[in-house]
Amino acid sequence: MKVLLVEDEPGLVSVIVRGLTEAGMEVSVAADGNMGLEMAQTHSFDIIILDIMLPGMNGIQVCKEIRKQNDSVAILMLTALSSTENIVTGLNSGADDYLAKPFKFPELEARIRTLVRRSKIGSAPKNVISIAGLEVDTLSKTAKRDNKNIALTATEYHLLEYFAKNQNMVLSRIQILENVWDIDFNMGTNVVDVYVNYLRKKIDNGYDVKLIHTVFGMGYIFKEQAPDETSN
């Protein structure tokens, strides 16, 4: 999950970045409104956390500008201005939720996950499977990550679609052979490992968040963050 945090208090930034990173999220930071708007317009994020009182352009202005181009990204206002009037102003500017300072970190994390889940349900077509900026379109049989098209062979696509449809599940090589190659027994072939390597080069290389992970002695798992027992 990609998060843009637009906040100018260094201490709070440090706490939020550390907590969200430990929770498996990828966090980018902007220290003022102008920088936050530029990053929101030039990069893809799952959620944007906006303070209202910012140097330069304030959070309300930033939110309004983002909404002119992007209706789907989740936006959470995070600020010490917690009066009803300020809350209404923030929501009317296009924010999806509002959390007042001081706050408890578990509540922040819970709200982030809820907002992102709702935004994906409401905006993603049913034929598109999304994870960590990767989108697999099961109708057009195409894929892209961070809006960059990925050139795939037919077999690479079928392998990726099978992984995407079975996220967070450990898949054995036999299962992959049966479902991607329609082979119902293991002939000692290493075709699965070869094609997993091909796919990794196309969807994981150059990205901090890897999606395909090896589970030694068992097979592979497709997810945003590798659990402790897995390794690439």
GROMACS elastic network, one bead per residue, 0.5 to 0.9 nm:
[ bonds ]
;  ai    aj funct       b0    kb
    1    24     6  0.75358   500
    1    25     6  0.50295   500
    1    26     6  0.60505   500
    1    27     6  0.84870   500
    1    45     6  0.77884   500
    1    46     6  0.61592   500
    1    47     6  0.82407   500
    1   116     6  0.86487   500
    1   131     6  0.77868   500
    1   132     6  0.54091   500
    1   133     6  0.78461   500
    1   209     6  0.88308   500
    1   224     6  0.77886   500
    2    25     6  0.61105   500
    2    27     6  0.60797   500
    2    28     6  0.78089   500
    2    44     6  0.77355   500
    2    46     6  0.52260   500
    2    47     6  0.68168   500
    2    48     6  0.87923   500
    2   132     6  0.70816   500
    2   133     6  0.79574   500
    3    20     6  0.86777   500
    3    25     6  0.69762   500
    3    26     6  0.60116   500
    3    28     6  0.61982   500
    3    29     6  0.84825   500
    3    45     6  0.57386   500
    3    46     6  0.60462   500
    3    47     6  0.51777   500
    3    48     6  0.58562   500
    3    49     6  0.74408   500
    4    26     6  0.85901   500
    4    27     6  0.58901   500
    4    29     6  0.58683   500
    4    30     6  0.74971   500
    4    36     6  0.78352   500
    4    39     6  0.80960   500
    4    40     6  0.75303   500
    4    45     6  0.65148   500
    4    46     6  0.82035   500
    4    47     6  0.64546   500
    4    49     6  0.61314   500
    4    50     6  0.83527   500
    5    13     6  0.78489   500
    5    16     6  0.85790   500
    5    17     6  0.83396   500
    5    27     6  0.69416   500
    5    28     6  0.61235   500
    5    30     6  0.62578   500
    5    31     6  0.84159   500
    5    36     6  0.79123   500
    5    47     6  0.86681   500
    5    48     6  0.60265   500
    5    50     6  0.63877   500
    5    51     6  0.84090   500
    6    13     6  0.87544   500
    6    28     6  0.85493   500
    6    29     6  0.58942   500
    6    31     6  0.58793   500
    6    32     6  0.65437   500
    6    33     6  0.69353   500
    6    35     6  0.83435   500
    6    36     6  0.56452   500
    6    37     6  0.88760   500
    6    48     6  0.75243   500
    6    49     6  0.60322   500
    6    50     6  0.50123   500
    6    51     6  0.61889   500
    6    54     6  0.82225   500
    6    59     6  0.82948   500
    7    10     6  0.79096   500
    7    12     6  0.79663   500
    7    13     6  0.65309   500
    7    29     6  0.73864   500
    7    30     6  0.64682   500
    7    31     6  0.53191   500
    7    32     6  0.67306   500
    7    33     6  0.83920   500
    7    36     6  0.87915   500
    7    49     6  0.80494   500
    7    50     6  0.66326   500
    7    51     6  0.55118   500
    7    52     6  0.86163   500
    7    53     6  0.85651   500
    7    54     6  0.69889   500
    7    78     6  0.86941   500
    8    11     6  0.89922   500
    8    12     6  0.83335   500
    8    13     6  0.74220   500
    8    30     6  0.76865   500
    8    32     6  0.62318   500
    8    51     6  0.80457   500
    8    53     6  0.85524   500
    8    54     6  0.64744   500
    8    55     6  0.75574   500
    9    12     6  0.54762   500
    9    13     6  0.60867   500
    9    14     6  0.87088   500
    9    31     6  0.79792   500
   10    14     6  0.61394   500
   10    15     6  0.87506   500
   10    31     6  0.85627   500
   11    14     6  0.52411   500
   11    15     6  0.64717   500
   11    16     6  0.88248   500
   12    15     6  0.51440   500
   12    16     6  0.61530   500
   12    17     6  0.84559   500
   13    16     6  0.52661   500
   13    17     6  0.59321   500
   13    18     6  0.83930   500
   13    29     6  0.78996   500
   14    17     6  0.52866   500
   14    18     6  0.60319   500
   14    19     6  0.85079   500
   15    18     6  0.53256   500
   15    19     6  0.61240   500
   15    20     6  0.85970   500
   15   105     6  0.88202   500
   16    19     6  0.51678   500
   16    20     6  0.59868   500
   16    21     6  0.82922   500
   16    27     6  0.89998   500
   16   105     6  0.77324   500
   16   108     6  0.89657   500
   17    20     6  0.53308   500
   17    21     6  0.58653   500
   17    22     6  0.84258   500
   17    25     6  0.88973   500
   17    26     6  0.86430   500
   17    27     6  0.62922   500
   17    28     6  0.83737   500
   17    29     6  0.83963   500
   18    21     6  0.52398   500
   18    22     6  0.61572   500
   18    23     6  0.86352   500
   19    22     6  0.52263   500
   19    23     6  0.62971   500
   19    24     6  0.89634   500
   19    25     6  0.89370   500
   19   105     6  0.75958   500
   19   109     6  0.85182   500
   20    24     6  0.65090   500
   20    25     6  0.54184   500
   20    26     6  0.74990   500
   20    27     6  0.72095   500
   20   109     6  0.72572   500
   21    24     6  0.51590   500
   21    26     6  0.60739   500
   21    27     6  0.68100   500
   22    25     6  0.72766   500
   23   109     6  0.82586   500
   24   224     6  0.79091   500
   24   225     6  0.63823   500
   25   209     6  0.89260   500
   25   224     6  0.89522   500
   25   225     6  0.88091   500
   26   208     6  0.83690   500
   26   209     6  0.77933   500
   28    39     6  0.88767   500
   29    36     6  0.78020   500
   30    33     6  0.74851   500
   30    34     6  0.85432   500
   30    35     6  0.56950   500
   30    36     6  0.50149   500
   30    37     6  0.87705   500
   30    39     6  0.77779   500
   31    34     6  0.87754   500
   31    35     6  0.70150   500
   31    36     6  0.72845   500
   31    54     6  0.78457   500
   31    55     6  0.78403   500
   32    35     6  0.55877   500
   32    36     6  0.61520   500
   32    37     6  0.87858   500
   32    54     6  0.55390   500
   32    55     6  0.50550   500
   32    56     6  0.62320   500
   32    57     6  0.72303   500
   32    58     6  0.80772   500
   33    37     6  0.61196   500
   33    38     6  0.86037   500
   33    50     6  0.86678   500
   33    51     6  0.87829   500
   33    52     6  0.88926   500
   33    53     6  0.89498   500
   33    54     6  0.58238   500
   33    55     6  0.62519   500
   33    56     6  0.56511   500
   33    58     6  0.56564   500
   33    59     6  0.64145   500
   33    61     6  0.82907   500
   33    62     6  0.62609   500
   34    37     6  0.52637   500
   34    38     6  0.63006   500
   34    39     6  0.87206   500
   34    55     6  0.82348   500
   34    56     6  0.62072   500
   34    57     6  0.56376   500
   34    58     6  0.84608   500
   34    62     6  0.76410   500
   35    38     6  0.51283   500
   35    39     6  0.61785   500
   35    40     6  0.85577   500
   36    39     6  0.52329   500
   36    40     6  0.61078   500
   36    41     6  0.86294   500
   36    50     6  0.85213   500
   36    62     6  0.75348   500
   37    40     6  0.50502   500
   37    41     6  0.61511   500
   37    42     6  0.86549   500
   37    57     6  0.86801   500
   37    62     6  0.58085   500
   37    63     6  0.82155   500
   37    65     6  0.75065   500
   37    66     6  0.68671   500
   38    41     6  0.52083   500
   38    42     6  0.62031   500
   38    43     6  0.85021   500
   39    42     6  0.52273   500
   39    43     6  0.57455   500
   39    44     6  0.85786   500
   40    43     6  0.56680   500
   40    44     6  0.70082   500
   40    45     6  0.72821   500
   40    48     6  0.78607   500
   40    66     6  0.70041   500
   41    44     6  0.78957   500
   41    66     6  0.70616   500
   41    69     6  0.78666   500
   41    70     6  0.84588   500
   43   146     6  0.79309   500
   44    73     6  0.86967   500
   44   133     6  0.74953   500
   44   146     6  0.62242   500
   44   147     6  0.80615   500
   45    48     6  0.69423   500
   45    73     6  0.69710   500
   45    74     6  0.86037   500
   45   133     6  0.80482   500
   45   146     6  0.89643   500
   46    72     6  0.88963   500
   46    73     6  0.58725   500
   46    74     6  0.64668   500
   46    75     6  0.89208   500
   46   116     6  0.62704   500
   46   119     6  0.84584   500
   46   120     6  0.86430   500
   46   132     6  0.84922   500
   46   133     6  0.82125   500
   47    73     6  0.57771   500
   47    75     6  0.56603   500
   47    76     6  0.74567   500
   47   112     6  0.72769   500
   47   115     6  0.77964   500
   47   116     6  0.64371   500
   48    73     6  0.73801   500
   48    74     6  0.62525   500
   48    76     6  0.62347   500
   48    77     6  0.84420   500
   49    74     6  0.85790   500
   49    75     6  0.59299   500
   49    77     6  0.58729   500
   49    78     6  0.64789   500
   49   112     6  0.87610   500
   50    54     6  0.88867   500
   50    59     6  0.58096   500
   50    60     6  0.85492   500
   50    62     6  0.83061   500
   50    63     6  0.78781   500
   50    75     6  0.72108   500
   50    76     6  0.61419   500
   50    78     6  0.57110   500
   50    79     6  0.78603   500
   50    95     6  0.89814   500
   51    54     6  0.64931   500
   51    58     6  0.78780   500
   51    59     6  0.56140   500
   51    60     6  0.86886   500
   51    76     6  0.86794   500
   51    77     6  0.58631   500
   51    79     6  0.51318   500
   51    80     6  0.84616   500
   52    58     6  0.55308   500
   52    60     6  0.61182   500
   52    61     6  0.87968   500
   52    62     6  0.89062   500
   52    77     6  0.70425   500
   52    78     6  0.72027   500
   52    79     6  0.59221   500
   52    80     6  0.83842   500
   52    81     6  0.77753   500
   52    90     6  0.82375   500
   53    57     6  0.87711   500
   53    58     6  0.56544   500
   53    59     6  0.64671   500
   53    60     6  0.88301   500
   53    79     6  0.74210   500
   53    80     6  0.85843   500
   53    81     6  0.84772   500
   54    57     6  0.65544   500
   54    59     6  0.64487   500
   55    58     6  0.67338   500
   57    60     6  0.82599   500
   57    61     6  0.62372   500
   57    62     6  0.64899   500
   58    61     6  0.54976   500
   58    62     6  0.62686   500
   58    63     6  0.87274   500
   59    63     6  0.59905   500
   59    64     6  0.85790   500
   59    77     6  0.78827   500
   59    90     6  0.83667   500
   60    63     6  0.51629   500
   60    64     6  0.63026   500
   60    65     6  0.87281   500
   60    77     6  0.88886   500
   60    89     6  0.77579   500
   60    90     6  0.61726   500
   60    93     6  0.60941   500
   60    94     6  0.85205   500
   60    95     6  0.86925   500
   61    64     6  0.51867   500
   61    65     6  0.62444   500
   61    66     6  0.86582   500
   61    93     6  0.78067   500
   62    65     6  0.52018   500
   62    66     6  0.61807   500
   62    67     6  0.86692   500
   63    66     6  0.51587   500
   63    67     6  0.62269   500
   63    68     6  0.88469   500
   63    75     6  0.77376   500
   63    90     6  0.83168   500
   63    93     6  0.61623   500
   63    94     6  0.61858   500
   63    95     6  0.67669   500
   64    67     6  0.52089   500
   64    68     6  0.65448   500
   64    93     6  0.53589   500
   64    94     6  0.62523   500
   64    95     6  0.86583   500
   65    68     6  0.52941   500
   65    69     6  0.72871   500
   65    70     6  0.88555   500
   66    69     6  0.56764   500
   66    70     6  0.58331   500
   66    71     6  0.80160   500
   66    73     6  0.89094   500
   66    94     6  0.86132   500
   67    71     6  0.54102   500
   67    72     6  0.84507   500
   67    73     6  0.86154   500
   67    93     6  0.82824   500
   67    94     6  0.64068   500
   67    95     6  0.88486   500
   68    71     6  0.74411   500
   70    73     6  0.63906   500
   71    74     6  0.84248   500
   71    94     6  0.85447   500
   71   123     6  0.89078   500
   72   119     6  0.62080   500
   72   120     6  0.79774   500
   72   122     6  0.80712   500
   72   123     6  0.61759   500
   73   116     6  0.79695   500
   73   119     6  0.67449   500
   73   120     6  0.86526   500
   74    95     6  0.75397   500
   74    96     6  0.63203   500
   74    97     6  0.86278   500
   74   112     6  0.84412   500
   74   115     6  0.60381   500
   74   116     6  0.60355   500
   74   118     6  0.84892   500
   74   119     6  0.61327   500
   75    94     6  0.77086   500
   75    95     6  0.50081   500
   75    96     6  0.53994   500
   75    97     6  0.68853   500
   75    98     6  0.88083   500
   75   112     6  0.89924   500
   75   115     6  0.80216   500
   76    95     6  0.59400   500
   76    96     6  0.59241   500
   76    98     6  0.56787   500
   76    99     6  0.72845   500
   76   111     6  0.83862   500
   76   112     6  0.76705   500
   76   115     6  0.81942   500
   77    87     6  0.87173   500
   77    90     6  0.69588   500
   77    91     6  0.83840   500
   77    95     6  0.65367   500
   77    96     6  0.79767   500
   77    97     6  0.62486   500
   77    99     6  0.60990   500
   77   100     6  0.81017   500
   78    81     6  0.86955   500
   78    97     6  0.87888   500
   78    98     6  0.60975   500
   78   100     6  0.58124   500
   78   101     6  0.68232   500
   79    82     6  0.70626   500
   79    98     6  0.79913   500
   79    99     6  0.67342   500
   79   100     6  0.51818   500
   79   101     6  0.54773   500
   79   102     6  0.83554   500
   80    99     6  0.86271   500
   80   100     6  0.54308   500
   80   102     6  0.71509   500
   81    86     6  0.62268   500
   81    87     6  0.78417   500
   81   100     6  0.68851   500
   81   101     6  0.79255   500
   82    85     6  0.81433   500
   82    86     6  0.61616   500
   82    87     6  0.62865   500
   82    98     6  0.85832   500
   82    99     6  0.80594   500
   82   100     6  0.55333   500
   82   101     6  0.78625   500
   83    86     6  0.52378   500
   83    87     6  0.62456   500
   83    88     6  0.86730   500
   84    87     6  0.50522   500
   84    88     6  0.61200   500
   84    89     6  0.85289   500
   85    88     6  0.52224   500
   85    89     6  0.61518   500
   85    90     6  0.86425   500
   86    89     6  0.50084   500
   86    90     6  0.61073   500
   86    91     6  0.86245   500
   87    90     6  0.51503   500
   87    91     6  0.62298   500
   87    92     6  0.85122   500
   87    97     6  0.88235   500
   87    98     6  0.66228   500
   87    99     6  0.89518   500
   88    91     6  0.51869   500
   88    92     6  0.59527   500
   88    93     6  0.85202   500
   89    92     6  0.51274   500
   89    93     6  0.61935   500
   90    93     6  0.52365   500
   90    94     6  0.69758   500
   90    95     6  0.59634   500
   90    96     6  0.87601   500
   90    97     6  0.83813   500
   90    98     6  0.74205   500
   91    94     6  0.54383   500
   91    96     6  0.63574   500
   91    97     6  0.68106   500
   91    98     6  0.74610   500
   92    95     6  0.69798   500
   95    98     6  0.74408   500
   96   115     6  0.74255   500
   97   111     6  0.81676   500
   97   115     6  0.79415   500
   99   102     6  0.87239   500
   99   103     6  0.73724   500
   99   107     6  0.88881   500
   99   108     6  0.76007   500
   99   111     6  0.87159   500
  100   103     6  0.64195   500
  101   104     6  0.87568   500
  103   106     6  0.87690   500
  103   107     6  0.73174   500
  103   108     6  0.73394   500
  104   107     6  0.55721   500
  104   108     6  0.66842   500
  105   108     6  0.50140   500
  105   109     6  0.62636   500
  105   110     6  0.85814   500
  106   109     6  0.51389   500
  106   110     6  0.60665   500
  106   111     6  0.85826   500
  107   110     6  0.50382   500
  107   111     6  0.60924   500
  107   112     6  0.85372   500
  108   111     6  0.52340   500
  108   112     6  0.61890   500
  108   113     6  0.87638   500
  109   112     6  0.51088   500
  109   113     6  0.63009   500
  109   114     6  0.86347   500
  110   113     6  0.52961   500
  110   114     6  0.61564   500
  110   115     6  0.86182   500
  111   114     6  0.50773   500
  111   115     6  0.60175   500
  111   116     6  0.84955   500
  112   115     6  0.52838   500
  112   116     6  0.61491   500
  112   117     6  0.85217   500
  113   116     6  0.52486   500
  113   117     6  0.60451   500
  113   118     6  0.85986   500
  114   117     6  0.51490   500
  114   118     6  0.61893   500
  114   119     6  0.86215   500
  115   118     6  0.51642   500
  115   119     6  0.60978   500
  115   120     6  0.86284   500
  116   119     6  0.50857   500
  116   120     6  0.61621   500
  116   121     6  0.85922   500
  117   120     6  0.53253   500
  117   121     6  0.62541   500
  117   122     6  0.86590   500
  118   121     6  0.51593   500
  118   122     6  0.61071   500
  118   123     6  0.85718   500
  119   122     6  0.51598   500
  119   123     6  0.59881   500
  119   124     6  0.81084   500
  120   123     6  0.52914   500
  120   124     6  0.54329   500
  120   125     6  0.89433   500
  120   130     6  0.82890   500
  121   124     6  0.60111   500
  121   125     6  0.83010   500
  121   126     6  0.86710   500
  122   125     6  0.83460   500
  124   127     6  0.81207   500
  124   128     6  0.63345   500
  124   129     6  0.79291   500
  124   130     6  0.79248   500
  125   128     6  0.53967   500
  125   129     6  0.83049   500
  125   137     6  0.88936   500
  126   129     6  0.75323   500
  127   136     6  0.81238   500
  127   137     6  0.57529   500
  127   138     6  0.53733   500
  127   139     6  0.62121   500
  127   140     6  0.89857   500
  128   135     6  0.62312   500
  128   136     6  0.54551   500
  128   138     6  0.62781   500
  128   139     6  0.81237   500
  129   134     6  0.80101   500
  129   135     6  0.55745   500
  129   136     6  0.50636   500
  129   137     6  0.65294   500
  129   138     6  0.77689   500
  129   161     6  0.85473   500
  129   164     6  0.67099   500
  129   165     6  0.75427   500
  130   133     6  0.66771   500
  130   134     6  0.55061   500
  130   136     6  0.64791   500
  130   137     6  0.88638   500
  130   164     6  0.80495   500
  131   134     6  0.51891   500
  131   135     6  0.67112   500
  131   136     6  0.88713   500
  131   164     6  0.81536   500
  131   211     6  0.85330   500
  131   223     6  0.78974   500
  131   224     6  0.71824   500
  132   135     6  0.84848   500
  132   145     6  0.81128   500
  132   146     6  0.84868   500
  132   209     6  0.73139   500
  132   210     6  0.87191   500
  132   211     6  0.80734   500
  132   223     6  0.87293   500
  132   224     6  0.63455   500
  133   144     6  0.81095   500
  133   145     6  0.52139   500
  133   146     6  0.50003   500
  133   147     6  0.77859   500
  134   143     6  0.72094   500
  134   144     6  0.57425   500
  134   146     6  0.64699   500
  134   147     6  0.81149   500
  134   203     6  0.79131   500
  135   142     6  0.83753   500
  135   143     6  0.55513   500
  135   144     6  0.53999   500
  135   145     6  0.61466   500
  135   146     6  0.83073   500
  135   147     6  0.82851   500
  136   140     6  0.89202   500
  136   141     6  0.73356   500
  136   142     6  0.60927   500
  136   144     6  0.68294   500
  136   145     6  0.88181   500
  136   157     6  0.88170   500
  136   160     6  0.79767   500
  136   161     6  0.68157   500
  136   164     6  0.74806   500
  137   140     6  0.57044   500
  137   141     6  0.55024   500
  137   142     6  0.53711   500
  137   143     6  0.60983   500
  137   144     6  0.87201   500
  137   161     6  0.85592   500
  138   142     6  0.71413   500
  138   143     6  0.87823   500
  138   161     6  0.73501   500
  139   142     6  0.79719   500
  140   143     6  0.87587   500
  141   154     6  0.85838   500
  141   157     6  0.69776   500
  141   158     6  0.84170   500
  141   161     6  0.85074   500
  142   149     6  0.79198   500
  142   150     6  0.75432   500
  142   151     6  0.80225   500
  142   152     6  0.77119   500
  142   157     6  0.72992   500
  143   148     6  0.85384   500
  143   149     6  0.61682   500
  143   150     6  0.56004   500
  143   151     6  0.77567   500
  143   152     6  0.79434   500
  143   157     6  0.78981   500
  143   160     6  0.87631   500
  144   147     6  0.56067   500
  144   148     6  0.50908   500
  144   150     6  0.50916   500
  144   151     6  0.85502   500
  144   203     6  0.83152   500
  145   148     6  0.52384   500
  145   149     6  0.66892   500
  145   150     6  0.72476   500
  145   203     6  0.71785   500
  146   149     6  0.85215   500
  150   202     6  0.68297   500
  150   203     6  0.74431   500
  151   202     6  0.79179   500
  152   155     6  0.78757   500
  152   156     6  0.56253   500
  152   157     6  0.57215   500
  152   199     6  0.82380   500
  152   202     6  0.81007   500
  153   156     6  0.51142   500
  153   157     6  0.61371   500
  153   158     6  0.86844   500
  154   157     6  0.51780   500
  154   158     6  0.62914   500
  154   159     6  0.87112   500
  155   158     6  0.51233   500
  155   159     6  0.61788   500
  155   160     6  0.85715   500
  155   180     6  0.75171   500
  155   181     6  0.81742   500
  155   195     6  0.81249   500
  156   159     6  0.51497   500
  156   160     6  0.61489   500
  156   161     6  0.86199   500
  156   195     6  0.67070   500
  156   196     6  0.81832   500
  156   198     6  0.76134   500
  156   199     6  0.62989   500
  157   160     6  0.50356   500
  157   161     6  0.60672   500
  157   162     6  0.85368   500
  157   199     6  0.86051   500
  158   161     6  0.51088   500
  158   162     6  0.61460   500
  158   163     6  0.86359   500
  158   179     6  0.89106   500
  158   180     6  0.61291   500
  158   181     6  0.89140   500
  159   162     6  0.51710   500
  159   163     6  0.62772   500
  159   164     6  0.86347   500
  159   176     6  0.77497   500
  159   179     6  0.85900   500
  159   180     6  0.59424   500
  159   181     6  0.88994   500
  159   192     6  0.89638   500
  159   195     6  0.79782   500
  159   196     6  0.79298   500
  159   199     6  0.82061   500
  160   163     6  0.50875   500
  160   164     6  0.60362   500
  160   165     6  0.85768   500
  160   196     6  0.88439   500
  160   199     6  0.74242   500
  161   165     6  0.60591   500
  161   166     6  0.85441   500
  162   165     6  0.52668   500
  162   166     6  0.63111   500
  162   167     6  0.88167   500
  162   176     6  0.79556   500
  162   179     6  0.75782   500
  162   180     6  0.72658   500
  163   166     6  0.51790   500
  163   167     6  0.61451   500
  163   168     6  0.89980   500
  163   169     6  0.86733   500
  163   171     6  0.83787   500
  163   176     6  0.88493   500
  163   212     6  0.84416   500
  163   220     6  0.89504   500
  163   221     6  0.77369   500
  163   222     6  0.58617   500
  163   223     6  0.89639   500
  164   167     6  0.54652   500
  164   222     6  0.69902   500
  164   223     6  0.86237   500
  166   169     6  0.58148   500
  166   170     6  0.85188   500
  166   171     6  0.82483   500
  166   221     6  0.85319   500
  166   222     6  0.73808   500
  167   170     6  0.84916   500
  167   221     6  0.71513   500
  167   222     6  0.51167   500
  167   223     6  0.57402   500
  168   221     6  0.60580   500
  168   222     6  0.56857   500
  168   223     6  0.53412   500
  168   224     6  0.86800   500
  169   220     6  0.82275   500
  169   221     6  0.57002   500
  169   222     6  0.69972   500
  169   223     6  0.83803   500
  170   215     6  0.73803   500
  170   218     6  0.72950   500
  170   219     6  0.64542   500
  170   220     6  0.55566   500
  170   222     6  0.77608   500
  171   174     6  0.81823   500
  171   175     6  0.62036   500
  171   176     6  0.67621   500
  171   215     6  0.89071   500
  171   218     6  0.74033   500
  171   219     6  0.54765   500
  171   220     6  0.53024   500
  171   221     6  0.61495   500
  171   222     6  0.86810   500
  172   175     6  0.52008   500
  172   176     6  0.63874   500
  172   177     6  0.86873   500
  172   217     6  0.89278   500
  172   218     6  0.56536   500
  172   220     6  0.65105   500
  172   221     6  0.89251   500
  173   176     6  0.50413   500
  173   177     6  0.60747   500
  173   178     6  0.85544   500
  173   186     6  0.82489   500
  173   192     6  0.64831   500
  173   193     6  0.82591   500
  173   218     6  0.78855   500
  173   219     6  0.56609   500
  173   220     6  0.77871   500
  174   177     6  0.50685   500
  174   178     6  0.61268   500
  174   179     6  0.86364   500
  174   183     6  0.81775   500
  174   184     6  0.72891   500
  174   185     6  0.67131   500
  174   186     6  0.63058   500
  174   192     6  0.89830   500
  174   219     6  0.87868   500
  175   178     6  0.51529   500
  175   179     6  0.61743   500
  175   180     6  0.84096   500
  175   184     6  0.83340   500
  176   179     6  0.52439   500
  176   180     6  0.56795   500
  176   181     6  0.74500   500
  176   182     6  0.86266   500
  176   183     6  0.88062   500
  176   192     6  0.71983   500
  177   180     6  0.55099   500
  177   181     6  0.50225   500
  177   182     6  0.60866   500
  177   183     6  0.52912   500
  177   184     6  0.68797   500
  177   185     6  0.77844   500
  177   186     6  0.78048   500
  177   191     6  0.85245   500
  177   192     6  0.69717   500
  178   181     6  0.58616   500
  178   185     6  0.75637   500
  179   182     6  0.54495   500
  179   183     6  0.76632   500
  179   184     6  0.86484   500
  180   183     6  0.80590   500
  181   184     6  0.87093   500
  183   186     6  0.76255   500
  183   187     6  0.89945   500
  186   189     6  0.68115   500
  187   190     6  0.88985   500
  189   192     6  0.77233   500
  189   193     6  0.89551   500
  190   193     6  0.54391   500
  190   194     6  0.63076   500
  190   195     6  0.88214   500
  191   194     6  0.50458   500
  191   195     6  0.61767   500
  191   196     6  0.84940   500
  192   195     6  0.53246   500
  192   196     6  0.60247   500
  192   197     6  0.85431   500
  193   196     6  0.50721   500
  193   197     6  0.61586   500
  193   198     6  0.86814   500
  194   197     6  0.52306   500
  194   198     6  0.64161   500
  194   199     6  0.88291   500
  195   199     6  0.60839   500
  195   200     6  0.84765   500
  196   199     6  0.50395   500
  196   200     6  0.60567   500
  196   201     6  0.86916   500
  196   212     6  0.80138   500
  196   220     6  0.89685   500
  197   200     6  0.51061   500
  197   201     6  0.64069   500
  197   202     6  0.89018   500
  198   201     6  0.54424   500
  198   202     6  0.67327   500
  199   202     6  0.51910   500
  199   203     6  0.61867   500
  199   204     6  0.78959   500
  199   212     6  0.86514   500
  200   203     6  0.53932   500
  200   204     6  0.50698   500
  200   205     6  0.65837   500
  200   210     6  0.85160   500
  200   211     6  0.81852   500
  200   212     6  0.67170   500
  201   204     6  0.58871   500
  201   205     6  0.51183   500
  201   206     6  0.87175   500
  202   205     6  0.63394   500
  203   206     6  0.84196   500
  203   207     6  0.80992   500
  203   210     6  0.82880   500
  203   211     6  0.79436   500
  203   212     6  0.88464   500
  204   207     6  0.55592   500
  204   208     6  0.80198   500
  204   209     6  0.74910   500
  204   210     6  0.53491   500
  204   211     6  0.65619   500
  204   212     6  0.76244   500
  205   208     6  0.83784   500
  205   210     6  0.80568   500
  207   210     6  0.65360   500
  209   224     6  0.62210   500
  209   225     6  0.68185   500
  210   213     6  0.75507   500
  210   222     6  0.88876   500
  210   223     6  0.78267   500
  210   224     6  0.61959   500
  210   225     6  0.68296   500
  210   226     6  0.78374   500
  210   232     6  0.86516   500
  211   221     6  0.80637   500
  211   222     6  0.53572   500
  211   223     6  0.50103   500
  211   224     6  0.51248   500
  211   225     6  0.70329   500
  211   226     6  0.78737   500
  212   220     6  0.69081   500
  212   221     6  0.60346   500
  212   223     6  0.66858   500
  212   224     6  0.82719   500
  212   226     6  0.83776   500
  212   232     6  0.74460   500
  213   219     6  0.87275   500
  213   220     6  0.56325   500
  213   221     6  0.53313   500
  213   222     6  0.63530   500
  213   223     6  0.77205   500
  213   225     6  0.86964   500
  213   226     6  0.63865   500
  213   230     6  0.64603   500
  213   231     6  0.59306   500
  214   217     6  0.88006   500
  214   218     6  0.81596   500
  214   219     6  0.60943   500
  214   221     6  0.64579   500
  214   222     6  0.89824   500
  214   226     6  0.88443   500
  214   230     6  0.59020   500
  214   231     6  0.54604   500
  214   232     6  0.52356   500
  215   218     6  0.54918   500
  215   219     6  0.52393   500
  215   220     6  0.52954   500
  215   221     6  0.67975   500
  215   229     6  0.71826   500
  215   231     6  0.65881   500
  215   232     6  0.82097   500
  216   219     6  0.64202   500
  216   220     6  0.80755   500
  216   229     6  0.84689   500
  216   230     6  0.69952   500
  216   231     6  0.77009   500
  220   230     6  0.88132   500
  221   226     6  0.82734   500
  221   230     6  0.85022   500
  222   225     6  0.88342   500
  222   226     6  0.85818   500
  223   226     6  0.68312   500
  226   229     6  0.78468   500
  226   230     6  0.58716   500
  226   231     6  0.69491   500
  226   232     6  0.83288   500
  227   230     6  0.55768   500
  227   231     6  0.81959   500
  228   231     6  0.78428   500
